[in-house]
């Protein structure tokens, strides 16, 4: 069985999540409740908010077969 989704990739406080707009299984839309469950299971996709790599996501690029994140951080050394 094949599933597909469409949505956006907002970042907030170093976390990247997927907001699913359209979720389909075998070509048919599954509705709101399954979409909410999938979002809760997969998010956050990336969490850079906690040490040792606390960072802020500054850009996201979606390529054909990859996702490129750019992040910035103010590193503090002891």
Secondary structure, DSSP 4 states (H G I P E B T S, - for coil): --EEEEEE--EETTEE--EEEEEEETTEE--HHHHHHHHHHH--SEE--STTS--EEEEEEE-SS-EEEEEE------
